[in-house]
Amino acid sequence: MKKVVVGLSGGVDSSTAAAVLHHQGYDIVGLTLWLMKGKGQCCSEGMVDAAKICEQLGVPHHIVDSRELFEQNIIDYLVSGYREGITPLPCSQCNRAVKFGPMINYAKSELGIDYIATGHYARIAFDEQSGRYQLLKAIDPQKDQSYFLYDLSQEILASTLFPLGETPKTETRRLAAEFNLTTAEKPESQDLCLVEAHGSMQSFLDQYINQKTGDIVDQGGKVLGQHQGIHHYTIGQRRGLGVAYSEPLYVVDLDPVMNRVIVGTRDSAADPECTVSRVNWVSIAPPDSPIRAEVRIRYRSQPVPVTVVPLPENRVHLRFDEPQFGVTPGQGAVWYEGDRLLGGGIMERKSKV
């Protein structure tokens, strides 16, 4: 019987993943990471629900105190990014540095188990020809979470199972009810765990970053209004600017040195290209020449055609076929070939000319 450690957040997805594997005959052990204090599916409430699921399935449940790791890799990462005028993407960073890697290390070193599983909606396949593990989109396009998994290594993919990758969300709910799981009717988490715990990203950031009043200016430097801290804004933002103008304005840049929010028209917020750093090549080896692909520059965006040009130092240059609105420094750019996730990385701030 194959043993597997299942990451349990206390939500319906991870609970159903555990139940599916248990039903298939796997010898499972539940594992919950204690990331921070407070409410939310990643915190106290989630740990209690995860423990109930393990009790219901009759399997062991382990809790690992990961609060210090989360503080260093996610909270510090977010706060320093927002201070610098970028909008960090915490979920991919958390998956790589806080969840998957440490879970596999714990499973192998503490429990003698070689595999982990989670409730993420994605698929993994092994390609014999290339000798690489392939990260694939989930069958349900509305629930596909591969975008947040682009930073997983080949070693992690080799030790990971995604039991829900072939399952539509409606089927997950049905399975949860069929297994009579206590989380079957639990509402879905709609926000980052930090937002759930603090009420809003602004409330969370205000605990770490002092509000500092500055100017909202147009691209020519004309002052149009005032802001209470650049960490309250992100590239492409339209609402909440508090600026009256003849046409809709969007945030096109953030200037942490001058403490300014720079706004412009929608057309001025579109970029024909961008540079991506901290690139992780997943389903293919790093290419030595440009490739064609489709890229997502945010989780819910539709993939768009792009040319990916490899650069030194683990970077690439993306040339969009058509200018893209809201290219946001700190967010992830993830490129695909059909269902295959080829690679991804973090979009850099535009260089000043």
VORO-247018 format. One record per residue (C-alpha): residue number from 0; residue in three letters; z, x, y. Coordinates in nm, 2 decimals, padded with zeros to 4 digits, m for minus. Layout:
REM VORO-247018
rec num NUM | residu ALA | up Z | east X | north Y .
...
This chain:
REM VORO-247018
rec num 0 | residu MET | up 00.00 | east 00.00 | north 00.00 .
rec num 1 | residu LYS | up m00.10 | east 00.15 | north 00.34 .
rec num 2 | residu LYS | up 00.18 | east 00.18 | north 00.59 .
rec num 3 | residu VAL | up 00.12 | east 00.12 | north 00.96 .
rec num 4 | residu VAL | up 00.34 | east 00.11 | north 01.27 .
rec num 5 | residu VAL | up 00.26 | east m00.19 | north 01.49 .
rec num 6 | residu GLY | up 00.32 | east m00.17 | north 01.86 .
rec num 7 | residu LEU | up 00.50 | east m00.49 | north 01.96 .
rec num 8 | residu SER | up 00.52 | east m00.59 | north 02.33 .
rec num 9 | residu GLY | up 00.66 | east m00.94 | north 02.25 .
rec num 10 | residu GLY | up 00.33 | east m01.11 | north 02.34 .
rec num 11 | residu VAL | up 00.12 | east m01.33 | north 02.12 .
rec num 12 | residu ASP | up m00.16 | east m01.07 | north 02.07 .
rec num 13 | residu SER | up 00.06 | east m00.79 | north 01.93 .
rec num 14 | residu SER | up 00.26 | east m01.04 | north 01.73 .
rec num 15 | residu THR | up m00.05 | east m01.18 | north 01.57 .
rec num 16 | residu ALA | up m00.18 | east m00.83 | north 01.50 .
rec num 17 | residu ALA | up 00.14 | east m00.76 | north 01.31 .
rec num 18 | residu ALA | up 00.12 | east m01.09 | north 01.12 .
rec num 19 | residu VAL | up m00.24 | east m01.03 | north 01.03 .
rec num 20 | residu LEU | up m00.18 | east m00.69 | north 00.89 .
rec num 21 | residu HIS | up 00.14 | east m00.81 | north 00.70 .
rec num 22 | residu HIS | up m00.07 | east m01.09 | north 00.55 .
rec num 23 | residu GLN | up m00.33 | east m00.84 | north 00.44 .
rec num 24 | residu GLY | up m00.07 | east m00.65 | north 00.25 .
rec num 25 | residu TYR | up 00.01 | east m00.37 | north 00.48 .
rec num 26 | residu ASP | up 00.36 | east m00.23 | north 00.48 .
rec num 27 | residu ILE | up 00.43 | east m00.26 | north 00.85 .
rec num 28 | residu VAL | up 00.71 | east m00.14 | north 01.08 .
rec num 29 | residu GLY | up 00.74 | east m00.28 | north 01.43 .
rec num 30 | residu LEU | up 00.78 | east m00.05 | north 01.73 .
rec num 31 | residu THR | up 00.86 | east m00.14 | north 02.08 .
rec num 32 | residu LEU | up 00.86 | east 00.10 | north 02.37 .
rec num 33 | residu TRP | up 01.13 | east 00.04 | north 02.63 .
rec num 34 | residu LEU | up 00.94 | east 00.11 | north 02.95 .
rec num 35 | residu MET | up 01.16 | east m00.02 | north 03.23 .
rec num 36 | residu LYS | up 01.44 | east m00.26 | north 03.30 .
rec num 37 | residu GLY | up 01.37 | east m00.62 | north 03.41 .
rec num 38 | residu LYS | up 01.17 | east m00.92 | north 03.30 .
rec num 39 | residu GLY | up 00.82 | east m00.91 | north 03.17 .
rec num 40 | residu GLN | up 00.66 | east m00.87 | north 02.83 .
rec num 41 | residu CYS | up 00.70 | east m00.49 | north 02.84 .
rec num 42 | residu CYS | up 01.07 | east m00.50 | north 02.92 .
rec num 43 | residu SER | up 01.39 | east m00.67 | north 02.81 .
rec num 44 | residu GLU | up 01.24 | east m01.01 | north 02.74 .
rec num 45 | residu GLY | up 00.96 | east m00.85 | north 02.54 .
rec num 46 | residu MET | up 01.19 | east m00.64 | north 02.33 .
rec num 47 | residu VAL | up 01.39 | east m00.95 | north 02.23 .
rec num 48 | residu ASP | up 01.07 | east m01.14 | north 02.13 .
rec num 49 | residu ALA | up 00.94 | east m00.84 | north 01.94 .
rec num 50 | residu ALA | up 01.27 | east m00.82 | north 01.75 .
rec num 51 | residu LYS | up 01.24 | east m01.19 | north 01.66 .
rec num 52 | residu ILE | up 00.88 | east m01.14 | north 01.52 .
rec num 53 | residu CYS | up 01.00 | east m00.85 | north 01.30 .
rec num 54 | residu GLU | up 01.29 | east m01.06 | north 01.18 .
rec num 55 | residu GLN | up 01.05 | east m01.35 | north 01.10 .
rec num 56 | residu LEU | up 00.82 | east m01.12 | north 00.91 .
rec num 57 | residu GLY | up 01.10 | east m00.94 | north 00.74 .
rec num 58 | residu VAL | up 01.01 | east m00.59 | north 00.85 .
rec num 59 | residu PRO | up 01.20 | east m00.31 | north 01.03 .
rec num 60 | residu HIS | up 01.19 | east m00.29 | north 01.41 .
rec num 61 | residu HIS | up 01.24 | east 00.03 | north 01.61 .
rec num 62 | residu ILE | up 01.29 | east 00.06 | north 01.99 .
rec num 63 | residu VAL | up 01.21 | east 00.39 | north 02.16 .
rec num 64 | residu ASP | up 01.35 | east 00.45 | north 02.50 .
rec num 65 | residu SER | up 01.04 | east 00.56 | north 02.70 .
rec num 66 | residu ARG | up 01.17 | east 00.49 | north 03.05 .
rec num 67 | residu GLU | up 01.17 | east 00.85 | north 03.16 .
rec num 68 | residu LEU | up 00.81 | east 00.90 | north 03.02 .
rec num 69 | residu PHE | up 00.70 | east 00.59 | north 03.20 .
rec num 70 | residu GLU | up 00.87 | east 00.69 | north 03.52 .
rec num 71 | residu GLN | up 00.69 | east 01.03 | north 03.52 .
rec num 72 | residu ASN | up 00.35 | east 00.93 | north 03.40 .
rec num 73 | residu ILE | up 00.31 | east 00.58 | north 03.56 .
rec num 74 | residu ILE | up 00.55 | east 00.52 | north 03.85 .
rec num 75 | residu ASP | up 00.51 | east 00.87 | north 04.00 .
rec num 76 | residu TYR | up 00.14 | east 00.85 | north 03.94 .
rec num 77 | residu LEU | up 00.10 | east 00.52 | north 04.11 .
rec num 78 | residu VAL | up 00.33 | east 00.60 | north 04.41 .
rec num 79 | residu SER | up 00.16 | east 00.94 | north 04.48 .
rec num 80 | residu GLY | up m00.18 | east 00.78 | north 04.45 .
rec num 81 | residu TYR | up m00.11 | east 00.50 | north 04.69 .
rec num 82 | residu ARG | up 00.04 | east 00.75 | north 04.94 .
rec num 83 | residu GLU | up m00.29 | east 00.94 | north 04.93 .
rec num 84 | residu GLY | up m00.49 | east 00.63 | north 05.00 .
rec num 85 | residu ILE | up m00.63 | east 00.57 | north 04.66 .
rec num 86 | residu THR | up m00.58 | east 00.28 | north 04.42 .
rec num 87 | residu PRO | up m00.47 | east 00.42 | north 04.08 .
rec num 88 | residu LEU | up m00.56 | east 00.26 | north 03.75 .
rec num 89 | residu PRO | up m00.22 | east 00.27 | north 03.56 .
rec num 90 | residu CYS | up m00.32 | east 00.10 | north 03.23 .
rec num 91 | residu SER | up m00.56 | east 00.36 | north 03.09 .
rec num 92 | residu GLN | up m00.31 | east 00.63 | north 03.20 .
rec num 93 | residu CYS | up m00.03 | east 00.44 | north 03.03 .
rec num 94 | residu ASN | up m00.23 | east 00.39 | north 02.71 .
rec num 95 | residu ARG | up m00.30 | east 00.76 | north 02.68 .
rec num 96 | residu ALA | up 00.02 | east 00.92 | north 02.80 .
rec num 97 | residu VAL | up 00.29 | east 00.67 | north 02.73 .
rec num 98 | residu LYS | up 00.18 | east 00.44 | north 02.45 .
rec num 99 | residu PHE | up m00.07 | east 00.56 | north 02.19 .
rec num 100 | residu GLY | up 00.00 | east 00.93 | north 02.18 .
rec num 101 | residu PRO | up 00.38 | east 00.90 | north 02.17 .
rec num 102 | residu MET | up 00.36 | east 00.61 | north 01.93 .
rec num 103 | residu ILE | up 00.15 | east 00.81 | north 01.68 .
rec num 104 | residu ASN | up 00.39 | east 01.11 | north 01.72 .
rec num 105 | residu TYR | up 00.69 | east 00.89 | north 01.65 .
rec num 106 | residu ALA | up 00.52 | east 00.72 | north 01.36 .
rec num 107 | residu LYS | up 00.43 | east 01.06 | north 01.20 .
rec num 108 | residu SER | up 00.74 | east 01.26 | north 01.28 .
rec num 109 | residu GLU | up 01.01 | east 01.00 | north 01.25 .
rec num 110 | residu LEU | up 00.87 | east 00.76 | north 01.00 .
rec num 111 | residu GLY | up 00.62 | east 00.96 | north 00.80 .
rec num 112 | residu ILE | up 00.35 | east 00.70 | north 00.87 .
rec num 113 | residu ASP | up 00.00 | east 00.81 | north 00.97 .
rec num 114 | residu TYR | up m00.14 | east 00.49 | north 01.14 .
rec num 115 | residu ILE | up m00.05 | east 00.27 | north 01.43 .
rec num 116 | residu ALA | up m00.19 | east m00.07 | north 01.53 .
rec num 117 | residu THR | up m00.19 | east m00.27 | north 01.85 .
rec num 118 | residu GLY | up m00.30 | east m00.61 | north 01.97 .
rec num 119 | residu HIS | up m00.57 | east m00.47 | north 02.19 .
rec num 120 | residu TYR | up m00.91 | east m00.64 | north 02.18 .
rec num 121 | residu ALA | up m01.15 | east m00.36 | north 02.09 .
rec num 122 | residu ARG | up m01.30 | east m00.21 | north 01.78 .
rec num 123 | residu ILE | up m01.32 | east 00.13 | north 01.62 .
rec num 124 | residu ALA | up m01.59 | east 00.26 | north 01.38 .
rec num 125 | residu PHE | up m01.66 | east 00.60 | north 01.23 .
rec num 126 | residu ASP | up m02.01 | east 00.74 | north 01.27 .
rec num 127 | residu GLU | up m02.10 | east 00.97 | north 00.98 .
rec num 128 | residu GLN | up m02.39 | east 01.13 | north 01.15 .
rec num 129 | residu SER | up m02.20 | east 01.25 | north 01.45 .
rec num 130 | residu GLY | up m01.87 | east 01.28 | north 01.28 .
rec num 131 | residu ARG | up m01.71 | east 01.09 | north 01.57 .
rec num 132 | residu TYR | up m01.50 | east 00.78 | north 01.60 .
rec num 133 | residu GLN | up m01.68 | east 00.51 | north 01.81 .
rec num 134 | residu LEU | up m01.49 | east 00.29 | north 02.05 .
rec num 135 | residu LEU | up m01.66 | east m00.05 | north 02.06 .
rec num 136 | residu LYS | up m01.62 | east m00.36 | north 02.27 .
rec num 137 | residu ALA | up m01.44 | east m00.65 | north 02.12 .
rec num 138 | residu ILE | up m01.63 | east m00.94 | north 01.97 .
rec num 139 | residu ASP | up m01.49 | east m01.17 | north 02.24 .
rec num 140 | residu PRO | up m01.64 | east m01.05 | north 02.57 .
rec num 141 | residu GLN | up m01.38 | east m01.24 | north 02.77 .
rec num 142 | residu LYS | up m01.10 | east m01.05 | north 02.61 .
rec num 143 | residu ASP | up m01.26 | east m00.71 | north 02.56 .
rec num 144 | residu GLN | up m01.01 | east m00.44 | north 02.67 .
rec num 145 | residu SER | up m01.21 | east m00.13 | north 02.58 .
rec num 146 | residu TYR | up m01.23 | east m00.05 | north 02.95 .
rec num 147 | residu PHE | up m00.86 | east 00.04 | north 02.95 .
rec num 148 | residu LEU | up m00.89 | east 00.25 | north 02.63 .
rec num 149 | residu TYR | up m01.16 | east 00.49 | north 02.75 .
rec num 150 | residu ASP | up m00.91 | east 00.78 | north 02.77 .
rec num 151 | residu LEU | up m00.81 | east 00.78 | north 02.40 .
rec num 152 | residu SER | up m00.89 | east 01.09 | north 02.21 .
rec num 153 | residu GLN | up m01.07 | east 01.13 | north 01.88 .
rec num 154 | residu GLU | up m00.74 | east 01.21 | north 01.72 .
rec num 155 | residu ILE | up m00.58 | east 00.89 | north 01.85 .
rec num 156 | residu LEU | up m00.88 | east 00.68 | north 01.74 .
rec num 157 | residu ALA | up m00.86 | east 00.83 | north 01.39 .
rec num 158 | residu SER | up m00.50 | east 00.70 | north 01.36 .
rec num 159 | residu THR | up m00.54 | east 00.36 | north 01.52 .
rec num 160 | residu LEU | up m00.62 | east 00.01 | north 01.40 .
rec num 161 | residu PHE | up m00.72 | east m00.29 | north 01.62 .
rec num 162 | residu PRO | up m00.67 | east m00.60 | north 01.40 .
rec num 163 | residu LEU | up m00.79 | east m00.84 | north 01.67 .
rec num 164 | residu GLY | up m01.11 | east m00.66 | north 01.76 .
rec num 165 | residu GLU | up m01.32 | east m00.91 | north 01.56 .
rec num 166 | residu THR | up m01.11 | east m01.21 | north 01.67 .
rec num 167 | residu PRO | up m01.18 | east m01.46 | north 01.96 .
rec num 168 | residu LYS | up m00.87 | east m01.54 | north 02.17 .
rec num 169 | residu THR | up m00.88 | east m01.90 | north 02.05 .
rec num 170 | residu GLU | up m00.86 | east m01.78 | north 01.69 .
rec num 171 | residu THR | up m00.56 | east m01.56 | north 01.78 .
rec num 172 | residu ARG | up m00.37 | east m01.86 | north 01.90 .
rec num 173 | residu ARG | up m00.47 | east m02.05 | north 01.59 .
rec num 174 | residu LEU | up m00.36 | east m01.77 | north 01.37 .
rec num 175 | residu ALA | up m00.03 | east m01.74 | north 01.55 .
rec num 176 | residu ALA | up 00.04 | east m02.10 | north 01.50 .
rec num 177 | residu GLU | up m00.07 | east m02.08 | north 01.13 .
rec num 178 | residu PHE | up 00.18 | east m01.80 | north 01.08 .
rec num 179 | residu ASN | up 00.44 | east m02.00 | north 01.27 .
rec num 180 | residu LEU | up 00.51 | east m01.71 | north 01.50 .
rec num 181 | residu THR | up 00.78 | east m01.77 | north 01.77 .
rec num 182 | residu THR | up 00.53 | east m01.63 | north 02.03 .
rec num 183 | residu ALA | up 00.25 | east m01.87 | north 01.94 .
rec num 184 | residu GLU | up 00.28 | east m02.07 | north 02.26 .
rec num 185 | residu LYS | up 00.40 | east m01.79 | north 02.48 .
rec num 186 | residu PRO | up 00.20 | east m01.77 | north 02.81 .
rec num 187 | residu GLU | up m00.04 | east m01.47 | north 02.85 .
rec num 188 | residu SER | up 00.07 | east m01.19 | north 03.08 .
rec num 189 | residu GLN | up m00.16 | east m01.21 | north 03.38 .
rec num 190 | residu ASP | up m00.05 | east m00.90 | north 03.57 .
rec num 191 | residu LEU | up 00.05 | east m00.54 | north 03.53 .
rec num 192 | residu CYS | up 00.40 | east m00.50 | north 03.39 .
rec num 193 | residu LEU | up 00.51 | east m00.36 | north 03.72 .
rec num 194 | residu VAL | up 00.39 | east m00.67 | north 03.90 .
rec num 195 | residu GLU | up 00.56 | east m00.90 | north 03.65 .
rec num 196 | residu ALA | up 00.89 | east m00.71 | north 03.70 .
rec num 197 | residu HIS | up 00.87 | east m00.69 | north 04.08 .
rec num 198 | residu GLY | up 00.68 | east m01.00 | north 04.18 .
rec num 199 | residu SER | up 00.39 | east m00.82 | north 04.34 .
rec num 200 | residu MET | up 00.24 | east m00.47 | north 04.36 .
rec num 201 | residu GLN | up 00.33 | east m00.47 | north 04.73 .
rec num 202 | residu SER | up 00.70 | east m00.54 | north 04.65 .
rec num 203 | residu PHE | up 00.70 | east m00.26 | north 04.40 .
rec num 204 | residu LEU | up 00.54 | east 00.00 | north 04.63 .
rec num 205 | residu ASP | up 00.76 | east m00.09 | north 04.92 .
rec num 206 | residu GLN | up 01.06 | east 00.03 | north 04.72 .
rec num 207 | residu TYR | up 00.91 | east 00.38 | north 04.71 .
rec num 208 | residu ILE | up 00.69 | east 00.41 | north 05.02 .
rec num 209 | residu ASN | up 00.81 | east 00.35 | north 05.37 .
rec num 210 | residu GLN | up 00.61 | east 00.11 | north 05.57 .
rec num 211 | residu LYS | up 00.43 | east 00.29 | north 05.85 .
rec num 212 | residu THR | up 00.24 | east 00.10 | north 06.11 .
rec num 213 | residu GLY | up m00.11 | east 00.22 | north 06.19 .
rec num 214 | residu ASP | up m00.45 | east 00.12 | north 06.32 .
rec num 215 | residu ILE | up m00.71 | east m00.09 | north 06.16 .
rec num 216 | residu VAL | up m01.04 | east 00.05 | north 06.29 .
rec num 217 | residu ASP | up m01.41 | east m00.01 | north 06.25 .
rec num 218 | residu GLN | up m01.64 | east 00.27 | north 06.13 .
rec num 219 | residu GLY | up m01.69 | east 00.39 | north 06.49 .
rec num 220 | residu GLY | up m01.31 | east 00.43 | north 06.54 .
rec num 221 | residu LYS | up m01.26 | east 00.12 | north 06.75 .
rec num 222 | residu VAL | up m00.91 | east m00.03 | north 06.70 .
rec num 223 | residu LEU | up m00.93 | east m00.39 | north 06.58 .
rec num 224 | residu GLY | up m00.57 | east m00.45 | north 06.47 .
rec num 225 | residu GLN | up m00.26 | east m00.30 | north 06.31 .
rec num 226 | residu HIS | up m00.14 | east m00.26 | north 05.95 .
rec num 227 | residu GLN | up 00.21 | east m00.20 | north 05.80 .
rec num 228 | residu GLY | up 00.11 | east 00.07 | north 05.56 .
rec num 229 | residu ILE | up m00.21 | east 00.18 | north 05.40 .
rec num 230 | residu HIS | up m00.06 | east 00.14 | north 05.05 .
rec num 231 | residu HIS | up m00.10 | east m00.24 | north 05.11 .
rec num 232 | residu TYR | up m00.48 | east m00.21 | north 05.11 .
rec num 233 | residu THR | up m00.76 | east m00.12 | north 04.87 .
rec num 234 | residu ILE | up m01.13 | east m00.05 | north 04.90 .
rec num 235 | residu GLY | up m01.33 | east m00.37 | north 04.90 .
rec num 236 | residu GLN | up m01.04 | east m00.59 | north 05.02 .
rec num 237 | residu ARG | up m01.13 | east m00.88 | north 05.25 .
rec num 238 | residu ARG | up m00.83 | east m01.11 | north 05.26 .
rec num 239 | residu GLY | up m00.51 | east m01.03 | north 05.45 .
rec num 240 | residu LEU | up m00.66 | east m00.80 | north 05.71 .
rec num 241 | residu GLY | up m00.55 | east m01.01 | north 06.00 .
rec num 242 | residu VAL | up m00.85 | east m00.91 | north 06.21 .
rec num 243 | residu ALA | up m01.08 | east m01.15 | north 06.40 .
rec num 244 | residu TYR | up m01.44 | east m01.05 | north 06.40 .
rec num 245 | residu SER | up m01.79 | east m01.21 | north 06.42 .
rec num 246 | residu GLU | up m01.85 | east m01.16 | north 06.04 .
rec num 247 | residu PRO | up m01.64 | east m01.09 | north 05.74 .
rec num 248 | residu LEU | up m01.49 | east m00.75 | north 05.72 .
rec num 249 | residu TYR | up m01.39 | east m00.54 | north 05.42 .
rec num 250 | residu VAL | up m01.18 | east m00.23 | north 05.37 .
rec num 251 | residu VAL | up m01.44 | east 00.05 | north 05.33 .
rec num 252 | residu ASP | up m01.20 | east 00.35 | north 05.35 .
rec num 253 | residu LEU | up m00.84 | east 00.45 | north 05.38 .
rec num 254 | residu ASP | up m00.74 | east 00.76 | north 05.59 .
rec num 255 | residu PRO | up m00.39 | east 00.88 | north 05.49 .
rec num 256 | residu VAL | up m00.40 | east 01.17 | north 05.73 .
rec num 257 | residu MET | up m00.46 | east 00.95 | north 06.04 .
rec num 258 | residu ASN | up m00.28 | east 00.65 | north 05.88 .
rec num 259 | residu ARG | up m00.58 | east 00.43 | north 05.94 .
rec num 260 | residu VAL | up m00.74 | east 00.14 | north 05.75 .
rec num 261 | residu ILE | up m01.12 | east 00.16 | north 05.81 .
rec num 262 | residu VAL | up m01.31 | east m00.17 | north 05.78 .
rec num 263 | residu GLY | up m01.68 | east m00.26 | north 05.79 .
rec num 264 | residu THR | up m01.93 | east m00.52 | north 05.68 .
rec num 265 | residu ARG | up m02.00 | east m00.59 | north 05.31 .
rec num 266 | residu ASP | up m02.32 | east m00.38 | north 05.32 .
rec num 267 | residu SER | up m02.13 | east m00.08 | north 05.44 .
rec num 268 | residu ALA | up m01.88 | east m00.12 | north 05.15 .
rec num 269 | residu ALA | up m02.17 | east m00.06 | north 04.90 .
rec num 270 | residu ASP | up m02.23 | east 00.28 | north 04.76 .
rec num 271 | residu PRO | up m02.54 | east 00.42 | north 04.58 .
rec num 272 | residu GLU | up m02.34 | east 00.68 | north 04.39 .
rec num 273 | residu CYS | up m02.00 | east 00.83 | north 04.32 .
rec num 274 | residu THR | up m01.84 | east 01.12 | north 04.15 .
rec num 275 | residu VAL | up m01.60 | east 01.08 | north 03.85 .
rec num 276 | residu SER | up m01.34 | east 01.33 | north 03.74 .
rec num 277 | residu ARG | up m01.10 | east 01.36 | north 03.44 .
rec num 278 | residu VAL | up m01.39 | east 01.24 | north 03.22 .
rec num 279 | residu ASN | up m01.32 | east 01.16 | north 02.85 .
rec num 280 | residu TRP | up m01.63 | east 01.14 | north 02.63 .
rec num 281 | residu VAL | up m01.55 | east 00.90 | north 02.35 .
rec num 282 | residu SER | up m01.83 | east 00.78 | north 02.12 .
rec num 283 | residu ILE | up m02.06 | east 01.08 | north 02.19 .
rec num 284 | residu ALA | up m02.01 | east 01.45 | north 02.25 .
rec num 285 | residu PRO | up m02.03 | east 01.56 | north 02.61 .
rec num 286 | residu PRO | up m02.41 | east 01.57 | north 02.70 .
rec num 287 | residu ASP | up m02.56 | east 01.87 | north 02.87 .
rec num 288 | residu SER | up m02.83 | east 01.66 | north 03.06 .
rec num 289 | residu PRO | up m02.83 | east 01.32 | north 03.24 .
rec num 290 | residu ILE | up m02.81 | east 01.01 | north 03.03 .
rec num 291 | residu ARG | up m02.88 | east 00.64 | north 03.10 .
rec num 292 | residu ALA | up m02.60 | east 00.39 | north 03.05 .
rec num 293 | residu GLU | up m02.44 | east 00.08 | north 03.19 .
rec num 294 | residu VAL | up m02.12 | east 00.12 | north 03.38 .
rec num 295 | residu ARG | up m01.82 | east m00.09 | north 03.48 .
rec num 296 | residu ILE | up m01.64 | east 00.01 | north 03.80 .
rec num 297 | residu ARG | up m01.36 | east m00.24 | north 03.75 .
rec num 298 | residu TYR | up m01.23 | east m00.43 | north 03.45 .
rec num 299 | residu ARG | up m01.39 | east m00.77 | north 03.53 .
rec num 300 | residu SER | up m01.71 | east m00.64 | north 03.67 .
rec num 301 | residu GLN | up m02.04 | east m00.68 | north 03.49 .
rec num 302 | residu PRO | up m02.19 | east m00.35 | north 03.35 .
rec num 303 | residu VAL | up m02.47 | east m00.23 | north 03.57 .
rec num 304 | residu PRO | up m02.75 | east 00.03 | north 03.50 .
rec num 305 | residu VAL | up m02.66 | east 00.39 | north 03.59 .
rec num 306 | residu THR | up m02.77 | east 00.75 | north 03.54 .
rec num 307 | residu VAL | up m02.48 | east 00.97 | north 03.43 .
rec num 308 | residu VAL | up m02.52 | east 01.33 | north 03.54 .
rec num 309 | residu PRO | up m02.28 | east 01.58 | north 03.38 .
rec num 310 | residu LEU | up m02.11 | east 01.82 | north 03.62 .
rec num 311 | residu PRO | up m01.88 | east 02.12 | north 03.55 .
rec num 312 | residu GLU | up m01.50 | east 02.09 | north 03.52 .
rec num 313 | residu ASN | up m01.50 | east 01.76 | north 03.33 .
rec num 314 | residu ARG | up m01.68 | east 01.56 | north 03.59 .
rec num 315 | residu VAL | up m01.99 | east 01.35 | north 03.62 .
rec num 316 | residu HIS | up m02.20 | east 01.21 | north 03.90 .
rec num 317 | residu LEU | up m02.30 | east 00.84 | north 03.87 .
rec num 318 | residu ARG | up m02.62 | east 00.72 | north 04.04 .
rec num 319 | residu PHE | up m02.64 | east 00.34 | north 04.04 .
rec num 320 | residu ASP | up m02.97 | east 00.17 | north 04.01 .
rec num 321 | residu GLU | up m02.85 | east m00.05 | north 04.30 .
rec num 322 | residu PRO | up m02.57 | east 00.02 | north 04.54 .
rec num 323 | residu GLN | up m02.23 | east m00.11 | north 04.42 .
rec num 324 | residu PHE | up m01.97 | east m00.30 | north 04.62 .
rec num 325 | residu GLY | up m01.62 | east m00.17 | north 04.63 .
rec num 326 | residu VAL | up m01.64 | east 00.17 | north 04.46 .
rec num 327 | residu THR | up m01.27 | east 00.24 | north 04.47 .
rec num 328 | residu PRO | up m01.12 | east 00.59 | north 04.44 .
rec num 329 | residu GLY | up m00.85 | east 00.60 | north 04.17 .
rec num 330 | residu GLN | up m01.00 | east 00.33 | north 03.96 .
rec num 331 | residu GLY | up m01.18 | east 00.38 | north 03.63 .
rec num 332 | residu ALA | up m01.56 | east 00.40 | north 03.58 .
rec num 333 | residu VAL | up m01.65 | east 00.34 | north 03.22 .
rec num 334 | residu TRP | up m02.00 | east 00.36 | north 03.08 .
rec num 335 | residu TYR | up m02.15 | east 00.20 | north 02.77 .
rec num 336 | residu GLU | up m02.45 | east 00.19 | north 02.56 .
rec num 337 | residu GLY | up m02.46 | east m00.17 | north 02.43 .
rec num 338 | residu ASP | up m02.12 | east m00.22 | north 02.27 .
rec num 339 | residu ARG | up m02.04 | east 00.15 | north 02.24 .
rec num 340 | residu LEU | up m01.81 | east 00.30 | north 02.50 .
rec num 341 | residu LEU | up m01.96 | east 00.64 | north 02.57 .
rec num 342 | residu GLY | up m01.71 | east 00.77 | north 02.82 .
rec num 343 | residu GLY | up m01.51 | east 00.72 | north 03.13 .
rec num 344 | residu GLY | up m01.31 | east 00.87 | north 03.41 .
rec num 345 | residu ILE | up m01.15 | east 00.83 | north 03.75 .
rec num 346 | residu MET | up m01.36 | east 00.77 | north 04.06 .
rec num 347 | residu GLU | up m01.31 | east 01.03 | north 04.33 .
rec num 348 | residu ARG | up m01.27 | east 00.98 | north 04.70 .
rec num 349 | residu LYS | up m01.60 | east 01.01 | north 04.89 .
rec num 350 | residu SER | up m01.64 | east 01.35 | north 05.05 .
rec num 351 | residu LYS | up m01.65 | east 01.35 | north 05.43 .
rec num 352 | residu VAL | up m01.97 | east 01.48 | north 05.58 .
